[in-house]
Amino acid sequence: MTLGQNPPPPRPDGNNQGNNPDLPPTDRGKMVAAGVLLVIPIVALMWVPSYARTEPELLGFPFFFWYQFLWVFLCSGLTYAAYRLTLAARPRRTPGTSIAPGTPRGPEGDR
């Protein structure tokens, strides 16, 4: 954007009450669920007293280490689930619709 040009139009909100009625509404419940899935590992790993111990050991590793390593895989799964929920919450728009008013419609405008 250069000086002297008008700012871009405001984005429509999740309830489809914005400037473009062509956009499908966003499912807020799924977006909240995705946010909760992303907060779970943050809370679990910031609550250090829950895992600051050595017992039980797994293959000779203290609980503190293998618990954190387990969260690497759990975080991956929770992040993927949140991603899929986000995709499901925002349905694809129909072909030929534009994102912002005044943009060209059709395949060349959908880039």
FILOGU-253157 format. One line per 3 residues: number of its first residue (from 1); their letters; for each residue x, y, z of N, C-alpha, C. Coordinates in nm, 4 decimals, decimal comma. Example, Ala and Ser with C-alpha at 12.3 -4.5 7.8 and 13.67 -1.06 7.14 Angstrom:
2
1 = AS = 1,3190 -0,5690 0,7800 1,2300 -0,4500 0,7800 1,3200 -0,3300 0,7800 ~ 1,2850 -0,2250 0,7080 1,3670 -0,1060 0,7140 1,2900 0,0030 0,7870
//
This chain:
111
1 = MTL = 0,0847 -0,1170 0,0000 0,0000 0,0000 0,0000 0,0898 0,1241 0,0000 ~ 0,0600 0,2175 -0,0845 0,1368 0,3412 -0,0898 0,0540 0,4541 -0,0302 ~ 0,1228 0,5626 0,0011 0,0525 0,6778 0,0567 -0,0433 0,7354 -0,0454
4 = GQN = -0,1566 0,7792 0,0025 -0,2543 0,8403 -0,0855 -0,3611 0,7436 -0,1337 ~ -0,3397 0,6140 -0,1151 -0,4420 0,5176 -0,1553 -0,5351 0,4912 -0,0383 ~ -0,6540 0,4489 -0,0718 -0,7494 0,4140 0,0323 -0,7063 0,2849 0,1003
7 = PPP = -0,7313 0,2721 0,2310 -0,6968 0,1467 0,2987 -0,7868 0,0340 0,2482 ~ -0,7416 -0,0900 0,2643 -0,8248 -0,2007 0,2198 -0,9551 -0,2051 0,2986 ~ -1,0597 -0,2619 0,2399 -1,1879 -0,2673 0,3113 -1,1751 -0,3563 0,4352
10 = PRP = -1,2562 -0,3293 0,5364 -1,2480 -0,4117 0,6573 -1,2878 -0,5558 0,6284 ~ -1,2269 -0,6467 0,7029 -1,2581 -0,7875 0,6846 -1,3938 -0,8206 0,7453 ~ -1,4631 -0,9130 0,6854 -1,5902 -0,9542 0,7462 -1,5630 -1,0367 0,8713
13 = DGN = -1,6535 -1,0254 0,9679 -1,6338 -1,1030 1,0905 -1,6887 -1,2443 1,0712 ~ -1,6776 -1,3266 1,1747 -1,7160 -1,4665 1,1657 -1,8642 -1,4894 1,1454 ~ -1,9478 -1,3895 1,1732 -2,0921 -1,4084 1,1582 -2,1419 -1,3666 1,0215
16 = NQG = -2,0516 -1,3425 0,9302 -2,0887 -1,3057 0,7942 -2,1673 -1,1747 0,7902 ~ -2,1379 -1,0836 0,8826 -2,2060 -0,9551 0,8845 -2,1172 -0,8447 0,8306 ~ -2,0087 -0,8815 0,7660 -1,9141 -0,7846 0,7145 -1,9583 -0,7292 0,5802
19 = NNP = -1,8599 -0,6906 0,5013 -1,8876 -0,6285 0,3726 -1,9186 -0,7279 0,2628 ~ -1,8868 -0,8548 0,2809 -1,9039 -0,9523 0,1735 -1,9970 -1,0643 0,2162 ~ -2,1218 -1,0604 0,1713 -2,2166 -1,1652 0,2093 -2,1886 -1,2983 0,1404
22 = DLP = -2,0909 -1,3032 0,0475 -2,0594 -1,4277 -0,0222 -1,9804 -1,5250 0,0651 ~ -1,9150 -1,4757 0,1702 -1,8341 -1,5630 0,2548 -1,9234 -1,6458 0,3465 ~ -1,8942 -1,7739 0,3610 -1,9731 -1,8558 0,4536 -1,9391 -1,8188 0,5972
25 = PTD = -2,0321 -1,8387 0,6893 -2,0050 -1,8037 0,8294 -1,9035 -1,8986 0,8918 ~ -1,8314 -1,8476 0,9901 -1,7343 -1,9276 1,0641 -1,8030 -1,9893 1,1843 ~ -1,7786 -2,1183 1,2073 -1,8368 -2,1887 1,3216 -1,7532 -2,1555 1,4454
28 = RGK = -1,8062 -2,0688 1,5285 -1,7305 -2,0219 1,6455 -1,7064 -2,1337 1,7468 ~ -1,7963 -2,2279 1,7572 -1,7775 -2,3388 1,8506 -1,6549 -2,4212 1,8158 ~ -1,6349 -2,4474 1,6873 -1,5170 -2,5228 1,6445 -1,3904 -2,4415 1,6644
31 = MVA = -1,3985 -2,3117 1,6446 -1,2808 -2,2273 1,6663 -1,2431 -2,2234 1,8147 ~ -1,3426 -2,2207 1,9028 -1,3151 -2,2231 2,0465 -1,2532 -2,3571 2,0848 ~ -1,3069 -2,4667 2,0287 -1,2506 -2,5993 2,0571 -1,1050 -2,6067 2,0105
34 = AGV = -1,0745 -2,5484 1,8945 -0,9371 -2,5469 1,8452 -0,8475 -2,4677 1,9402 ~ -0,8970 -2,3576 1,9913 -0,8192 -2,2791 2,0873 -0,7935 -2,3552 2,2159 ~ -0,8931 -2,4280 2,2628 -0,8752 -2,5082 2,3839 -0,7704 -2,6160 2,3603
37 = LLV = -0,7734 -2,6801 2,2435 -0,6739 -2,7818 2,2123 -0,5324 -2,7245 2,2119 ~ -0,5180 -2,5995 2,1711 -0,3862 -2,5365 2,1694 -0,3406 -2,4905 2,3078 ~ -0,4347 -2,4654 2,3971 -0,3998 -2,4190 2,5317 -0,3631 -2,5359 2,6232
40 = IPI = -0,4165 -2,6545 2,5970 -0,3916 -2,7708 2,6832 -0,2418 -2,7954 2,7058 ~ -0,1586 -2,8057 2,6004 -0,0166 -2,8312 2,6273 0,0534 -2,7160 2,6997 ~ 0,0109 -2,5951 2,6758 0,0719 -2,4810 2,7434 0,0489 -2,4913 2,8933
43 = VAL = -0,0753 -2,5177 2,9312 -0,1081 -2,5292 3,0736 -0,0387 -2,6506 3,1345 ~ -0,0409 -2,7636 3,0642 0,0182 -2,8862 3,1182 0,1685 -2,8715 3,1409 ~ 0,2370 -2,8037 3,0508 0,3816 -2,7910 3,0646 0,4242 -2,6746 3,1537
46 = MWV = 0,3373 -2,5783 3,1739 0,3710 -2,4687 3,2646 0,3422 -2,5053 3,4102 ~ 0,2649 -2,6097 3,4325 0,2341 -2,6546 3,5678 0,3428 -2,7528 3,6110 ~ 0,4614 -2,7012 3,6367 0,5808 -2,7818 3,6648 0,5666 -2,8704 3,7882
49 = PSY = 0,5045 -2,8272 3,8963 0,4955 -2,9164 4,0132 0,4250 -3,0496 3,9831 ~ 0,3467 -3,0550 3,8780 0,2768 -3,1800 3,8464 0,3719 -3,2871 3,7929 ~ 0,4872 -3,2476 3,7411 0,5797 -3,3468 3,6852 0,7244 -3,3293 3,7339
52 = ART = 0,7466 -3,2488 3,8342 0,8818 -3,2273 3,8870 0,9160 -3,3361 3,9879 ~ 0,9334 -3,4575 3,9370 0,9700 -3,5705 4,0217 1,0478 -3,6714 3,9378 ~ 1,1061 -3,7682 4,0028 1,1865 -3,8675 3,9305 1,1135 -3,9990 3,9101
55 = EPE = 1,0150 -4,0291 3,9923 0,9426 -4,1559 3,9808 0,8103 -4,1324 3,9097 ~ 0,7626 -4,2214 3,8294 0,8184 -4,3497 3,7884 0,9182 -4,3326 3,6737 ~ 1,0127 -4,4190 3,6667 1,1110 -4,4169 3,5587 1,0607 -4,5007 3,4414
58 = LLG = 1,1042 -4,4633 3,3225 1,0702 -4,5377 3,2007 1,1998 -4,5612 3,1241 ~ 1,2416 -4,6859 3,1135 1,3660 -4,7245 3,0464 1,4871 -4,6507 3,1049 ~ 1,4838 -4,6274 3,2343 1,5941 -4,5607 3,3021 1,5853 -4,4093 3,3029
61 = FPF = 1,4873 -4,3514 3,2354 1,4712 -4,2056 3,2322 1,3763 -4,1622 3,3436 ~ 1,4127 -4,0584 3,4188 1,3219 -4,0072 3,5220 1,1930 -3,9537 3,4586 ~ 1,0891 -3,9532 3,5406 0,9574 -3,9079 3,4942 0,9655 -3,7693 3,4308
64 = FFW = 1,0417 -3,6793 3,4923 1,0527 -3,5419 3,4429 1,0883 -3,5382 3,2949 ~ 1,1822 -3,6203 3,2501 1,2288 -3,6167 3,1118 1,1331 -3,6860 3,0161 ~ 1,0870 -3,8070 3,0510 1,0024 -3,8754 2,9544 0,8640 -3,8134 2,9457
67 = YQF = 0,8176 -3,7479 3,0515 0,6889 -3,6780 3,0474 0,6960 -3,5613 2,9475 ~ 0,8034 -3,4846 2,9535 0,8184 -3,3737 2,8597 0,8340 -3,4234 2,7166 ~ 0,9073 -3,5322 2,6997 0,9247 -3,5877 2,5653 0,7923 -3,6409 2,5108
70 = LWV = 0,7096 -3,6977 2,5961 0,5772 -3,7444 2,5547 0,4940 -3,6285 2,5010 ~ 0,5096 -3,5104 2,5606 0,4330 -3,3940 2,5162 0,4720 -3,3466 2,3776 ~ 0,5889 -3,3828 2,3297 0,6267 -3,3482 2,1913 0,5253 -3,4119 2,0958
73 = FLC = 0,4946 -3,5391 2,1192 0,3996 -3,6094 2,0328 0,2556 -3,5653 2,0597 ~ 0,2234 -3,5427 2,1880 0,0886 -3,4962 2,2203 0,0617 -3,3584 2,1592 ~ 0,1614 -3,2697 2,1639 0,1450 -3,1358 2,1054 0,1239 -3,1441 1,9548
76 = SGL = 0,1952 -3,2347 1,8915 0,1769 -3,2516 1,7468 0,0353 -3,2953 1,7155 ~ -0,0144 -3,3914 1,7899 -0,1506 -3,4395 1,7673 -0,2548 -3,3337 1,7963 ~ -0,2380 -3,2606 1,9059 -0,3342 -3,1558 1,9403 -0,3301 -3,0408 1,8404
79 = TYA = -0,2129 -3,0057 1,7925 -0,2016 -2,8996 1,6924 -0,2671 -2,9412 1,5612 ~ -0,2470 -3,0667 1,5214 -0,3109 -3,1156 1,3988 -0,4633 -3,1170 1,4143 ~ -0,5119 -3,1604 1,5304 -0,6561 -3,1609 1,5536 -0,7116 -3,0185 1,5499
82 = AYR = -0,6398 -2,9225 1,6079 -0,6841 -2,7826 1,6044 -0,6846 -2,7298 1,4613 ~ -0,5857 -2,7688 1,3829 -0,5801 -2,7283 1,2428 -0,7007 -2,7820 1,1660 ~ -0,7321 -2,9100 1,1864 -0,8474 -2,9694 1,1169 -0,9776 -2,9035 1,1608
85 = LTL = -0,9901 -2,8715 1,2898 -1,1099 -2,8022 1,3372 -1,1217 -2,6637 1,2740 ~ -1,0094 -2,5952 1,2607 -1,0113 -2,4634 1,1983 -1,0549 -2,4721 1,0529 ~ -1,0061 -2,5731 0,9820 -1,0494 -2,5913 0,8433 -1,1986 -2,6212 0,8355
88 = AAR = -1,2481 -2,7012 0,9281 -1,3911 -2,7351 0,9282 -1,4766 -2,6157 0,9696 ~ -1,4227 -2,5274 1,0515 -1,4989 -2,4111 1,0986 -1,5130 -2,3052 0,9910 ~ -1,4213 -2,3037 0,8960 -1,4247 -2,2050 0,7880 -1,4462 -2,2776 0,6562
91 = PRR = -1,5695 -2,3029 0,6188 -1,5935 -2,3752 0,4942 -1,5403 -2,2990 0,3746 ~ -1,5036 -2,3757 0,2732 -1,4524 -2,3131 0,1512 -1,5613 -2,2303 0,0865 ~ -1,5199 -2,1220 0,0283 -1,6182 -2,0397 -0,0429 -1,6463 -2,1011 -0,1786
94 = TPG = -1,7565 -2,0669 -0,2341 -1,7953 -2,1237 -0,3628 -1,7119 -2,0624 -0,4741 ~ -1,6837 -2,1370 -0,5809 -1,6049 -2,0820 -0,6919 -1,6732 -1,9595 -0,7519 ~ -1,5922 -1,8630 -0,7850 -1,6452 -1,7423 -0,8477 -1,6750 -1,6315 -0,7494
97 = TSI = -1,6597 -1,6552 -0,6202 -1,6827 -1,5491 -0,5234 -1,5502 -1,4863 -0,4859 ~ -1,5540 -1,3619 -0,4494 -1,4319 -1,2925 -0,4134 -1,4244 -1,2744 -0,2631 ~ -1,3057 -1,2452 -0,2152 -1,2872 -1,2263 -0,0714 -1,3237 -1,0842 -0,0321
100 = APG = -1,2807 -0,9879 -0,1064 -1,3083 -0,8487 -0,0750 -1,3920 -0,7872 -0,1863 ~ -1,4820 -0,6942 -0,1506 -1,5602 -0,6285 -0,2541 -1,4696 -0,5527 -0,3505 ~ -1,5007 -0,5602 -0,4772 -1,4255 -0,4886 -0,5785 -1,3118 -0,5678 -0,6386
103 = TPR = -1,2835 -0,6878 -0,5897 -1,1784 -0,7689 -0,6498 -1,2389 -0,8508 -0,7622 ~ -1,1587 -0,8827 -0,8630 -1,2128 -0,9576 -0,9740 -1,2598 -1,0966 -0,9318 ~ -1,3631 -1,1429 -0,9953 -1,4151 -1,2773 -0,9669 -1,3599 -1,3738 -1,0700
106 = GPE = -1,3580 -1,4986 -1,0313 -1,3112 -1,6008 -1,1241 -1,1754 -1,6525 -1,0841 ~ -1,1226 -1,7483 -1,1601 -0,9965 -1,8144 -1,1232 -0,8790 -1,7177 -1,1089 ~ -0,8700 -1,6153 -1,1935 -0,7570 -1,5257 -1,1827 -0,7673 -1,4358 -1,0604
109 = GDR = -0,8853 -1,4157 -1,0060 -0,9015 -1,3329 -0,8886 -0,8924 -1,4090 -0,7584 ~ -0,8848 -1,5421 -0,7642 -0,8832 -1,6224 -0,6442 -0,7434 -1,6547 -0,5948 ~ -0,6421 -1,5988 -0,6528 -0,5053 -1,6301 -0,6117 -0,4733 -1,5745 -0,4775
//
